[in-house]
Amino acid sequence: MTRSPAVRRLTGVALAATAVTGLTLTTAGPASAATNKNGNVESGEFGLYYNSNYAGCVFDLLNSDGNFSGDYFRSSTSSQTCPGQGQSTDNNTASYWNRDVTAWEVYTKAGRAGIEGYLPLGYYGNASVTFKNEISSAYYF
């Protein structure tokens, strides 16, 4: 059975479109996504720092964490060390950076207990006297 010129032309166009789409999909880079608790405050995360002025190791959150007990500050790379590396995050935070698209709330006790602090999106700074080395839980708003 022979195909008409119009069917052959449409088949060729469809194959070419499929090839271009496949090429586009295979050359596209990987999607960028934040990684929870990897020691690097990425876009979309809330980060807590061991020292003031965003210094030292980091505890980065993509999701709420109701109890920092058992959580630790990490270096952004396995080959480097930083002040606070391996220290508990619970009651041990001096500064923070909210790179998330929403506000975060921090508490001086686990489970949304104690004194509440509100950190709007994009906020960064040193913890106040009330919160320095007192934060035990954090929730995105």
MARSE-26117 format. One record per atom (N, C-alpha, C, CB): atom name; x, y, z. Coordinates in nm, 2 decimals, always signed. Glycine has a CB too. Example, Ala and Ser with C-alpha at 12.3 -4.5 7.8 and 13.67 -1.06 7.14 Angstrom:
   atomo     east    north       up
       N    +1.32    -0.57    +0.78
      CA    +1.23    -0.45    +0.78
       C    +1.32    -0.33    +0.78
      CB    +1.13    -0.45    +0.90
       N    +1.28    -0.22    +0.71
      CA    +1.37    -0.11    +0.71
       C    +1.29    +0.00    +0.79
      CB    +1.41    -0.06    +0.57
***
This chain:
   atomo     east    north       up
       N    +0.08    -0.12    +0.00
      CA    +0.00    +0.00    +0.00
       C    +0.09    +0.12    +0.00
      CB    -0.10    +0.00    +0.12
       N    +0.07    +0.21    -0.09
      CA    +0.15    +0.34    -0.10
       C    +0.07    +0.45    -0.03
      CB    +0.18    +0.37    -0.24
       N    +0.15    +0.54    +0.03
      CA    +0.09    +0.65    +0.10
       C    +0.09    +0.77    +0.01
      CB    +0.17    +0.68    +0.23
       N    +0.00    +0.85    +0.03
      CA    -0.01    +0.97    -0.05
       C    +0.10    +1.07    -0.01
      CB    -0.15    +1.04    -0.04
       N    +0.13    +1.16    -0.10
      CA    +0.23    +1.26    -0.06
       C    +0.20    +1.34    +0.06
      CB    +0.26    +1.36    -0.18
       N    +0.07    +1.37    +0.09
      CA    +0.03    +1.45    +0.20
       C    +0.06    +1.37    +0.33
      CB    -0.12    +1.49    +0.19
       N    +0.03    +1.24    +0.33
      CA    +0.05    +1.15    +0.45
       C    +0.20    +1.14    +0.48
      CB    -0.01    +1.01    +0.43
       N    +0.28    +1.12    +0.37
      CA    +0.43    +1.12    +0.39
       C    +0.48    +1.25    +0.45
      CB    +0.49    +1.08    +0.25
       N    +0.43    +1.36    +0.40
      CA    +0.48    +1.49    +0.44
       C    +0.44    +1.51    +0.59
      CB    +0.42    +1.60    +0.36
       N    +0.32    +1.47    +0.63
      CA    +0.28    +1.48    +0.77
       C    +0.36    +1.39    +0.86
      CB    +0.13    +1.45    +0.78
       N    +0.39    +1.27    +0.81
      CA    +0.47    +1.18    +0.89
       C    +0.61    +1.23    +0.91
      CB    +0.47    +1.04    +0.82
       N    +0.67    +1.29    +0.81
      CA    +0.80    +1.35    +0.82
       C    +0.80    +1.47    +0.91
      CB    +0.85    +1.40    +0.68
       N    +0.70    +1.55    +0.91
      CA    +0.69    +1.67    +1.00
       C    +0.68    +1.61    +1.15
      CB    +0.57    +1.76    +0.97
       N    +0.60    +1.51    +1.17
      CA    +0.58    +1.46    +1.30
       C    +0.71    +1.40    +1.35
      CB    +0.47    +1.35    +1.30
       N    +0.78    +1.32    +1.27
      CA    +0.91    +1.27    +1.31
       C    +1.01    +1.38    +1.34
      CB    +0.96    +1.18    +1.20
       N    +1.01    +1.48    +1.26
      CA    +1.11    +1.59    +1.29
       C    +1.07    +1.66    +1.42
      CB    +1.10    +1.69    +1.17
       N    +0.95    +1.68    +1.44
      CA    +0.90    +1.75    +1.57
       C    +0.94    +1.66    +1.69
      CB    +0.75    +1.78    +1.57
       N    +0.92    +1.53    +1.68
      CA    +0.96    +1.44    +1.78
       C    +1.11    +1.44    +1.81
      CB    +0.91    +1.30    +1.75
       N    +1.19    +1.45    +1.71
      CA    +1.33    +1.45    +1.72
       C    +1.38    +1.58    +1.79
      CB    +1.40    +1.43    +1.59
       N    +1.32    +1.69    +1.75
      CA    +1.36    +1.82    +1.81
       C    +1.32    +1.82    +1.96
      CB    +1.29    +1.94    +1.74
       N    +1.20    +1.77    +1.99
      CA    +1.15    +1.77    +2.13
       C    +1.24    +1.68    +2.21
      CB    +1.01    +1.71    +2.14
       N    +1.28    +1.56    +2.16
      CA    +1.37    +1.47    +2.23
       C    +1.51    +1.54    +2.25
      CB    +1.39    +1.34    +2.15
       N    +1.56    +1.61    +2.15
      CA    +1.69    +1.68    +2.17
       C    +1.68    +1.78    +2.27
      CB    +1.73    +1.74    +2.03
       N    +1.57    +1.86    +2.27
      CA    +1.55    +1.96    +2.38
       C    +1.55    +1.90    +2.51
      CB    +1.42    +2.04    +2.35
       N    +1.48    +1.79    +2.53
      CA    +1.46    +1.73    +2.66
       C    +1.60    +1.67    +2.71
      CB    +1.36    +1.62    +2.66
       N    +1.68    +1.62    +2.62
      CA    +1.80    +1.56    +2.66
       C    +1.91    +1.66    +2.69
      CB    +1.85    +1.46    +2.56
       N    +1.90    +1.78    +2.63
      CA    +2.00    +1.88    +2.65
       C    +1.96    +1.97    +2.77
      CB    +2.02    +1.96    +2.53
       N    +1.84    +1.97    +2.82
      CA    +1.80    +2.05    +2.93
       C    +1.88    +2.01    +3.06
      CB    +1.65    +2.04    +2.96
       N    +1.92    +2.10    +3.14
      CA    +2.00    +2.07    +3.26
       C    +1.90    +2.02    +3.37
      CB    +2.07    +2.20    +3.31
       N    +1.96    +1.97    +3.48
      CA    +1.88    +1.92    +3.59
       C    +1.81    +2.04    +3.66
      CB    +1.96    +1.84    +3.68
       N    +1.69    +2.01    +3.71
      CA    +1.62    +2.11    +3.79
       C    +1.69    +2.14    +3.92
      CB    +1.47    +2.07    +3.81
       N    +1.69    +2.27    +3.96
      CA    +1.76    +2.31    +4.08
       C    +1.66    +2.29    +4.19
      CB    +1.81    +2.45    +4.07
       N    +1.70    +2.22    +4.30
      CA    +1.61    +2.20    +4.41
       C    +1.70    +2.20    +4.54
      CB    +1.54    +2.07    +4.40
       N    +1.64    +2.26    +4.64
      CA    +1.71    +2.27    +4.77
       C    +1.71    +2.13    +4.83
      CB    +1.63    +2.37    +4.86
       N    +1.82    +2.11    +4.91
      CA    +1.83    +1.98    +4.98
       C    +1.83    +2.01    +5.13
      CB    +1.97    +1.91    +4.94
       N    +1.74    +1.95    +5.20
      CA    +1.72    +1.97    +5.34
       C    +1.84    +1.92    +5.42
      CB    +1.59    +1.90    +5.39
       N    +1.88    +2.00    +5.52
      CA    +1.98    +1.97    +5.62
       C    +2.12    +1.92    +5.56
      CB    +1.93    +1.86    +5.71
       N    +2.16    +1.99    +5.45
      CA    +2.29    +1.96    +5.39
       C    +2.40    +2.06    +5.42
      CB    +2.27    +1.95    +5.24
       N    +2.38    +2.15    +5.51
      CA    +2.48    +2.25    +5.55
       C    +2.50    +2.37    +5.45
      CB    +2.61    +2.18    +5.56
       N    +2.40    +2.39    +5.36
      CA    +2.41    +2.49    +5.27
       C    +2.27    +2.56    +5.26
      CB    +2.45    +2.44    +5.13
       N    +2.26    +2.69    +5.29
      CA    +2.13    +2.76    +5.28
       C    +2.10    +2.79    +5.14
      CB    +2.13    +2.88    +5.37
       N    +2.02    +2.71    +5.07
      CA    +1.98    +2.73    +4.93
       C    +1.85    +2.80    +4.92
      CB    +1.97    +2.59    +4.86
       N    +1.82    +2.85    +4.80
      CA    +1.70    +2.92    +4.78
       C    +1.58    +2.83    +4.81
      CB    +1.69    +2.97    +4.63
       N    +1.49    +2.88    +4.89
      CA    +1.37    +2.80    +4.93
       C    +1.39    +2.74    +5.07
      CB    +1.35    +2.69    +4.84
       N    +1.50    +2.77    +5.14
      CA    +1.53    +2.72    +5.27
       C    +1.54    +2.83    +5.38
      CB    +1.66    +2.63    +5.27
       N    +1.53    +2.78    +5.50
      CA    +1.56    +2.87    +5.62
       C    +1.68    +2.81    +5.69
      CB    +1.43    +2.87    +5.72
       N    +1.78    +2.90    +5.71
      CA    +1.91    +2.85    +5.77
       C    +1.94    +2.92    +5.90
      CB    +2.02    +2.89    +5.68
       N    +1.99    +2.83    +5.99
      CA    +2.03    +2.88    +6.13
       C    +2.18    +2.86    +6.13
      CB    +1.96    +2.79    +6.24
       N    +2.25    +2.96    +6.18
      CA    +2.40    +2.95    +6.19
       C    +2.45    +2.94    +6.33
      CB    +2.46    +3.08    +6.12
       N    +2.56    +2.87    +6.35
      CA    +2.62    +2.84    +6.48
       C    +2.67    +2.97    +6.54
      CB    +2.73    +2.74    +6.46
       N    +2.73    +3.06    +6.46
      CA    +2.78    +3.19    +6.51
       C    +2.70    +3.31    +6.46
      CB    +2.93    +3.20    +6.47
       N    +2.73    +3.42    +6.52
      CA    +2.67    +3.55    +6.48
       C    +2.72    +3.59    +6.34
      CB    +2.70    +3.66    +6.58
       N    +2.65    +3.67    +6.27
      CA    +2.69    +3.73    +6.14
       C    +2.71    +3.62    +6.04
      CB    +2.82    +3.80    +6.15
       N    +2.62    +3.52    +6.04
      CA    +2.61    +3.41    +5.94
       C    +2.74    +3.33    +5.93
      CB    +2.57    +3.46    +5.81
       N    +2.81    +3.31    +6.04
      CA    +2.94    +3.24    +6.04
       C    +2.92    +3.11    +6.10
      CB    +3.05    +3.33    +6.11
       N    +3.02    +3.02    +6.07
      CA    +3.02    +2.89    +6.13
       C    +2.93    +2.80    +6.05
      CB    +2.97    +2.89    +6.27
       N    +2.91    +2.68    +6.10
      CA    +2.83    +2.58    +6.03
       C    +2.68    +2.61    +6.03
      CB    +2.85    +2.44    +6.09
       N    +2.61    +2.55    +5.94
      CA    +2.47    +2.58    +5.92
       C    +2.38    +2.46    +5.95
      CB    +2.45    +2.63    +5.77
       N    +2.26    +2.49    +5.99
      CA    +2.15    +2.39    +6.00
       C    +2.04    +2.45    +5.90
      CB    +2.09    +2.37    +6.15
       N    +2.02    +2.39    +5.79
      CA    +1.93    +2.44    +5.69
       C    +1.80    +2.36    +5.68
      CB    +1.99    +2.45    +5.55
       N    +1.69    +2.43    +5.68
      CA    +1.56    +2.36    +5.68
       C    +1.48    +2.39    +5.55
      CB    +1.48    +2.40    +5.80
       N    +1.43    +2.29    +5.49
      CA    +1.33    +2.30    +5.38
       C    +1.19    +2.28    +5.44
      CB    +1.37    +2.19    +5.27
       N    +1.18    +2.20    +5.55
      CA    +1.05    +2.18    +5.61
       C    +1.06    +2.21    +5.76
      CB    +1.01    +2.03    +5.59
       N    +0.94    +2.23    +5.82
      CA    +0.93    +2.26    +5.96
       C    +1.00    +2.15    +6.04
      CB    +0.79    +2.27    +6.00
       N    +1.06    +2.18    +6.15
      CA    +1.12    +2.09    +6.25
       C    +1.08    +2.12    +6.39
      CB    +1.28    +2.09    +6.23
       N    +0.99    +2.04    +6.45
      CA    +0.94    +2.07    +6.58
       C    +1.02    +2.04    +6.69
      CB    +0.81    +1.99    +6.59
       N    +1.14    +1.98    +6.67
      CA    +1.23    +1.95    +6.78
       C    +1.37    +1.94    +6.73
      CB    +1.19    +1.82    +6.86
       N    +1.46    +2.03    +6.76
      CA    +1.60    +2.03    +6.72
       C    +1.68    +1.93    +6.79
      CB    +1.66    +2.17    +6.73
       N    +1.63    +1.87    +6.89
      CA    +1.71    +1.76    +6.96
       C    +1.74    +1.65    +6.86
      CB    +1.63    +1.71    +7.08
       N    +1.87    +1.62    +6.85
      CA    +1.91    +1.52    +6.75
       C    +1.95    +1.58    +6.61
      CB    +1.80    +1.42    +6.73
       N    +1.94    +1.71    +6.60
      CA    +1.98    +1.78    +6.48
       C    +2.12    +1.85    +6.50
      CB    +1.88    +1.89    +6.43
       N    +2.20    +1.86    +6.40
      CA    +2.34    +1.91    +6.42
       C    +2.37    +2.00    +6.31
      CB    +2.43    +1.79    +6.42
       N    +2.46    +2.09    +6.34
      CA    +2.52    +2.19    +6.24
       C    +2.61    +2.11    +6.15
      CB    +2.59    +2.30    +6.31
       N    +2.61    +2.15    +6.02
      CA    +2.69    +2.08    +5.92
       C    +2.77    +2.18    +5.84
      CB    +2.60    +1.99    +5.83
       N    +2.88    +2.13    +5.78
      CA    +2.95    +2.21    +5.68
       C    +2.89    +2.19    +5.55
      CB    +3.10    +2.17    +5.68
       N    +2.90    +2.29    +5.46
      CA    +2.84    +2.27    +5.33
       C    +2.92    +2.18    +5.24
      CB    +2.84    +2.41    +5.26
       N    +3.04    +2.14    +5.28
      CA    +3.12    +2.04    +5.20
       C    +3.18    +1.94    +5.30
      CB    +3.23    +2.11    +5.12
       N    +3.20    +1.82    +5.26
      CA    +3.25    +1.72    +5.35
       C    +3.40    +1.74    +5.37
      CB    +3.23    +1.58    +5.29
       N    +3.47    +1.82    +5.28
      CA    +3.61    +1.83    +5.29
       C    +3.65    +1.95    +5.38
      CB    +3.67    +1.85    +5.15
       N    +3.56    +2.03    +5.42
      CA    +3.59    +2.15    +5.50
       C    +3.52    +2.14    +5.64
      CB    +3.55    +2.28    +5.44
       N    +3.59    +2.19    +5.74
      CA    +3.53    +2.20    +5.87
       C    +3.49    +2.35    +5.90
      CB    +3.62    +2.15    +5.98
       N    +3.40    +2.37    +5.99
      CA    +3.36    +2.50    +6.03
       C    +3.33    +2.51    +6.18
      CB    +3.24    +2.55    +5.94
       N    +3.33    +2.62    +6.24
      CA    +3.30    +2.63    +6.38
       C    +3.15    +2.58    +6.40
      CB    +3.31    +2.78    +6.43
       N    +3.14    +2.49    +6.50
      CA    +3.01    +2.44    +6.54
       C    +2.98    +2.31    +6.47
      CB    +2.91    +2.53    +6.50
       N    +3.07    +2.26    +6.38
      CA    +3.04    +2.13    +6.31
       C    +3.02    +2.02    +6.41
      CB    +3.16    +2.10    +6.21
       N    +2.90    +1.95    +6.39
      CA    +2.87    +1.84    +6.47
       C    +2.80    +1.88    +6.61
      CB    +2.99    +1.76    +6.50
       N    +2.80    +2.01    +6.63
      CA    +2.73    +2.06    +6.76
       C    +2.58    +2.05    +6.74
      CB    +2.77    +2.20    +6.79
       N    +2.51    +2.03    +6.85
      CA    +2.36    +2.02    +6.85
       C    +2.31    +2.16    +6.81
      CB    +2.31    +1.98    +6.98
       N    +2.20    +2.15    +6.73
      CA    +2.13    +2.28    +6.69
       C    +2.04    +2.33    +6.80
      CB    +2.05    +2.26    +6.56
       N    +2.00    +2.24    +6.88
      CA    +1.91    +2.27    +6.99
       C    +1.97    +2.37    +7.09
      CB    +1.86    +2.15    +7.06
       N    +1.91    +2.49    +7.10
      CA    +1.96    +2.60    +7.19
       C    +2.10    +2.64    +7.16
      CB    +1.95    +2.55    +7.33
       N    +2.14    +2.65    +7.03
      CA    +2.27    +2.67    +6.99
       C    +2.28    +2.76    +6.87
      CB    +2.34    +2.54    +6.97
       N    +2.19    +2.85    +6.84
      CA    +2.18    +2.92    +6.72
       C    +2.21    +3.07    +6.75
      CB    +2.05    +2.91    +6.65
       N    +2.30    +3.14    +6.67
      CA    +2.33    +3.28    +6.69
       C    +2.28    +3.37    +6.58
      CB    +2.48    +3.29    +6.70
       N    +2.26    +3.32    +6.46
      CA    +2.21    +3.40    +6.35
       C    +2.13    +3.31    +6.25
      CB    +2.32    +3.47    +6.28
       N    +2.05    +3.38    +6.16
      CA    +1.97    +3.31    +6.07
       C    +1.95    +3.38    +5.94
      CB    +1.83    +3.27    +6.13
       N    +1.90    +3.31    +5.84
      CA    +1.88    +3.37    +5.71
       C    +1.76    +3.29    +5.65
      CB    +2.00    +3.36    +5.61
       N    +1.65    +3.37    +5.62
      CA    +1.53    +3.31    +5.56
       C    +1.53    +3.33    +5.41
      CB    +1.40    +3.37    +5.62
       N    +1.58    +3.23    +5.33
      CA    +1.58    +3.23    +5.19
       C    +1.46    +3.16    +5.13
      CB    +1.71    +3.16    +5.13
       N    +1.36    +3.13    +5.21
      CA    +1.24    +3.07    +5.17
       C    +1.14    +3.17    +5.11
      CB    +1.17    +2.99    +5.29
       N    +1.03    +3.12    +5.05
      CA    +0.93    +3.21    +4.99
       C    +0.82    +3.24    +5.08
      CB    +0.88    +3.15    +4.86
       N    +0.84    +3.20    +5.21
      CA    +0.74    +3.22    +5.31
       C    +0.80    +3.26    +5.44
      CB    +0.65    +3.10    +5.33
       N    +0.73    +3.31    +5.53
      CA    +0.78    +3.34    +5.67
       C    +0.81    +3.22    +5.75
      CB    +0.69    +3.44    +5.74
       N    +0.89    +3.23    +5.85
      CA    +0.92    +3.12    +5.94
       C    +0.89    +3.17    +6.08
      CB    +1.06    +3.06    +5.93
       N    +0.85    +3.08    +6.17
      CA    +0.84    +3.11    +6.31
       C    +0.94    +3.02    +6.38
      CB    +0.69    +3.08    +6.36
       N    +1.01    +3.08    +6.48
      CA    +1.10    +3.00    +6.57
       C    +1.05    +3.00    +6.71
      CB    +1.25    +3.05    +6.56
       N    +1.08    +2.90    +6.79
      CA    +1.04    +2.89    +6.93
       C    +1.15    +2.85    +7.01
      CB    +0.92    +2.79    +6.94
       N    +1.15    +2.90    +7.14
      CA    +1.25    +2.87    +7.23
       C    +1.24    +2.73    +7.30
      CB    +1.26    +2.97    +7.34
       N    +1.13    +2.66    +7.27
      CA    +1.11    +2.53    +7.32
       C    +1.06    +2.44    +7.20
      CB    +1.01    +2.52    +7.44
       N    +1.07    +2.31    +7.21
      CA    +1.02    +2.22    +7.11
       C    +0.87    +2.22    +7.10
      CB    +1.07    +2.08    +7.14
       N    +0.82    +2.19    +6.99
      CA    +0.67    +2.17    +6.97
       C    +0.59    +2.30    +6.98
      CB    +0.62    +2.08    +7.07
       N    +0.65    +2.41    +6.92
      CA    +0.58    +2.54    +6.92
       C    +0.55    +2.59    +7.06
      CB    +0.45    +2.53    +6.85
       N    +0.64    +2.56    +7.15
      CA    +0.63    +2.61    +7.29
       C    +0.73    +2.72    +7.32
      CB    +0.64    +2.49    +7.39
       N    +0.72    +2.79    +7.43
      CA    +0.81    +2.89    +7.47
       C    +0.78    +3.02    +7.39
      CB    +0.95    +2.85    +7.44
       N    +0.88    +3.10    +7.38
      CA    +0.87    +3.23    +7.32
       C    +0.87    +3.22    +7.16
      CB    +0.98    +3.33    +7.36
       N    +0.78    +3.28    +7.10
      CA    +0.77    +3.28    +6.95
       C    +0.84    +3.40    +6.88
      CB    +0.62    +3.27    +6.91
       N    +0.91    +3.37    +6.78
      CA    +0.97    +3.47    +6.69
       C    +0.93    +3.46    +6.55
      CB    +1.13    +3.47    +6.70
       N    +0.91    +3.57    +6.48
      CA    +0.86    +3.57    +6.34
       C    +0.97    +3.62    +6.25
      CB    +0.73    +3.65    +6.33
       N    +1.00    +3.55    +6.15
      CA    +1.11    +3.59    +6.05
       C    +1.05    +3.59    +5.91
      CB    +1.23    +3.49    +6.06
       N    +1.02    +3.72    +5.86
      CA    +0.96    +3.73    +5.73
       C    +1.06    +3.68    +5.62
      CB    +0.93    +3.87    +5.70
       N    +1.00    +3.65    +5.50
      CA    +1.08    +3.60    +5.39
       C    +1.19    +3.70    +5.36
      CB    +1.00    +3.57    +5.26
       N    +1.31    +3.65    +5.32
      CA    +1.42    +3.74    +5.29
       C    +1.50    +3.79    +5.41
      CB    +1.38    +3.85    +5.21
       N    +1.45    +3.77    +5.53
      CA    +1.51    +3.83    +5.65
       C    +1.64    +3.75    +5.69
      CB    +1.41    +3.82    +5.77
       N    +1.74    +3.83    +5.73
      CA    +1.86    +3.77    +5.78
       C    +1.91    +3.86    +5.89
      CB    +1.97    +3.76    +5.67
       N    +1.97    +3.80    +5.99
      CA    +2.03    +3.88    +6.10
       C    +2.07    +3.79    +6.21
      CB    +1.92    +3.98    +6.15
       N    +2.12    +3.86    +6.32
      CA    +2.17    +3.79    +6.44
       C    +2.05    +3.78    +6.53
      CB    +2.28    +3.87    +6.51
       N    +2.05    +3.67    +6.60
      CA    +1.94    +3.64    +6.70
       C    +1.95    +3.75    +6.81
      CB    +1.95    +3.50    +6.75
       N    +1.83    +3.79    +6.85
      CA    +1.82    +3.89    +6.96
       C    +1.86    +3.81    +7.09
      CB    +1.68    +3.95    +6.98
       N    +1.88    +3.89    +7.20
      CA    +1.91    +3.83    +7.33
       C    +1.81    +3.73    +7.37
      CB    +1.92    +3.94    +7.44
       N    +1.69    +3.75    +7.34
      CA    +1.58    +3.65    +7.37
       C    +1.60    +3.52    +7.30
      CB    +1.44    +3.71    +7.33
       N    +1.65    +3.52    +7.18
      CA    +1.66    +3.40    +7.10
       C    +1.80    +3.34    +7.08
      CB    +1.60    +3.42    +6.96
       N    +1.90    +3.42    +7.11
      CA    +2.04    +3.36    +7.09
       C    +2.06    +3.24    +7.18
      CB    +2.14    +3.48    +7.11
       N    +2.10    +3.13    +7.11
      CA    +2.12    +3.01    +7.18
       C    +2.00    +2.96    +7.26
      CB    +2.24    +3.02    +7.27
       N    +1.88    +2.99    +7.21
      CA    +1.76    +2.94    +7.28
       C    +1.66    +2.87    +7.18
      CB    +1.69    +3.06    +7.34
       N    +1.68    +2.88    +7.05
      CA    +1.58    +2.82    +6.96
       C    +1.59    +2.67    +6.96
      CB    +1.61    +2.88    +6.81
       N    +1.47    +2.61    +6.97
      CA    +1.45    +2.47    +6.97
       C    +1.36    +2.41    +6.87
      CB    +1.40    +2.43    +7.11
       N    +1.29    +2.49    +6.79
      CA    +1.20    +2.44    +6.69
       C    +1.17    +2.56    +6.59
      CB    +1.07    +2.39    +6.75
       N    +1.14    +2.52    +6.47
      CA    +1.11    +2.62    +6.36
       C    +1.00    +2.56    +6.27
      CB    +1.23    +2.65    +6.28
       N    +0.91    +2.65    +6.23
      CA    +0.80    +2.61    +6.14
       C    +0.78    +2.72    +6.03
      CB    +0.67    +2.60    +6.22
       N    +0.76    +2.67    +5.91
      CA    +0.73    +2.76    +5.80
       C    +0.58    +2.81    +5.82
      CB    +0.76    +2.70    +5.66
       N    +0.56    +2.93    +5.79
      CA    +0.43    +2.99    +5.81
       C    +0.33    +2.97    +5.70
      CB    +0.44    +3.14    +5.84
***
